[in-house]
Amino acid sequence: MQEKEIISPNEIKEVKDIIEKAKHELKQRRVKRMDEHIKSQKNGFISIVDI
């Protein structure tokens, strides 16, 4: 017989918060990389940044 794990609404909220935080962090990193990419182009260097 398998035990069914009970997930409380608080746990669900916690997981959602963690996911949101991770998404936000990824977006920030992507923006930062784009900024660096633009700066490097202004310096006369053209680099290819994969997004």
C-alpha positions as a Python dict, from the first residue, in 0.01 Angstrom:
ca = {
    (1, 'M'): (0, 0, 0),
    (2, 'Q'): (135, 338, -102),
    (3, 'E'): (128, 626, 141),
    (4, 'K'): (-14, 940, -8),
    (5, 'E'): (177, 1253, 83),
    (6, 'I'): (-42, 1537, 199),
    (7, 'I'): (68, 1875, 68),
    (8, 'S'): (-53, 2172, 263),
    (9, 'P'): (-155, 2497, 89),
    (10, 'N'): (138, 2664, 265),
    (11, 'E'): (381, 2425, 100),
    (12, 'I'): (224, 2490, -240),
    (13, 'K'): (259, 2866, -185),
    (14, 'E'): (623, 2820, -81),
    (15, 'V'): (703, 2626, -397),
    (16, 'K'): (527, 2887, -613),
    (17, 'D'): (729, 3162, -444),
    (18, 'I'): (1052, 2975, -513),
    (19, 'I'): (957, 2929, -879),
    (20, 'E'): (869, 3300, -915),
    (21, 'K'): (1199, 3399, -754),
    (22, 'A'): (1390, 3169, -988),
    (23, 'K'): (1209, 3307, -1295),
    (24, 'H'): (1285, 3662, -1185),
    (25, 'E'): (1652, 3578, -1127),
    (26, 'L'): (1679, 3422, -1474),
    (27, 'K'): (1522, 3730, -1631),
    (28, 'Q'): (1764, 3957, -1443),
    (29, 'R'): (2060, 3748, -1560),
    (30, 'R'): (1937, 3759, -1919),
    (31, 'V'): (1899, 4140, -1902),
    (32, 'K'): (2247, 4171, -1753),
    (33, 'R'): (2394, 3960, -2032),
    (34, 'M'): (2217, 4171, -2293),
    (35, 'D'): (2360, 4486, -2131),
    (36, 'E'): (2709, 4335, -2142),
    (37, 'H'): (2651, 4234, -2503),
    (38, 'I'): (2546, 4588, -2600),
    (39, 'K'): (2842, 4739, -2411),
    (40, 'S'): (3084, 4506, -2587),
    (41, 'Q'): (2940, 4609, -2924),
    (42, 'K'): (2985, 4976, -2837),
    (43, 'N'): (3351, 4907, -2764),
    (44, 'G'): (3397, 4796, -3122),
    (45, 'F'): (3386, 4427, -3047),
    (46, 'I'): (3103, 4220, -3182),
    (47, 'S'): (3037, 3915, -2975),
    (48, 'I'): (2766, 3661, -3019),
    (49, 'V'): (2573, 3600, -2701),
    (50, 'D'): (2334, 3312, -2700),
    (51, 'I'): (2013, 3393, -2522),
}
